[in-house]
Amino acid sequence: MKKKVVLAGGTGFIGKYLEKQFIQQNYKVIIISRQPQHIAWTDMKGIKAAVDNAEMVINLAGKSVDCRYNEENKKEIFDSRTETTRIIGEAIESVQSPPKLWINSSTATIYRHAEDRPMTETTGEIGEGFSVEVAKAWEKSFFDFNLPQTRQAALRIAIVLGKDGGVMTPFKNLVTFGLGGIQGPGTQMFSWVHIEDVYRIMLFIRDRKDLHGVFNCSAPNPISNKHFMAEMREKMDRKIGLPSPRWMLEIGAIVIRTETELILKSRWVIPERLENEGYQFKYPKIDEALAEILS
């Protein structure tokens, strides 16, 4: 009998990577998503059957924040996180053999704009604004469930870097076309994590039966936007990178229908809990991560 893992919202950049890794580990992978070949979010019977006897459930579901924050999109961003979490929790509550572990996505954006000091799980200050309200409601909908047989871990995930998609695609395009200079002031901190470390952190929490609660899922060496863009140019062998001042980013964001917060917010997040518990990052530094991704 194969071990079973459920990936909710498992069709995006992170989900596809996890699916491949778990299949290689000889898991049976079941995906819940809005795509027709998978279990639908409206199929409660199917979701219950999926989580019953699963070793773990990993919920990555949520509308992409790479859009304009109009009222319709804001509602969808909010509901797509809290509702999917509620559906999974209710399914786990109702089955005979609930999963041993439920990992739910959260976001490192929950912390305030920080250029003065890093944010840890214990000393981090929660920010304000729409993205933070979403993150708080998302975690609340997760931890409101009391599941005696299922450990719960929320991963406050930083910006995930990996080969096939995610934010690397637009950053690579900027550098290729000579626009890989600083964005805005360039002093804003860039907290990141390699996609392989995201997967390995999940296995680490799976194997450490004593761990639960909130974890910052970010590499231990965040860098400034200026440093990140310089590393990108060096690895891609581009000497010139024109800067993008704030006003240019504001116009560009409207044109490509996104928000400047994704680039200008200073996320300075440290994985204090993971490091204290003994997790060893495979890619602790940006140069190593980019060397692997851009090779």
Summary of the structure (lengths in Angstrom):
residues: 295
radius of gyration: 19.0
end to end distance: 37.9
largest distance: 60.1
contacts: 957
relative contact order: 0.14
helix: 41%
strand: 17%
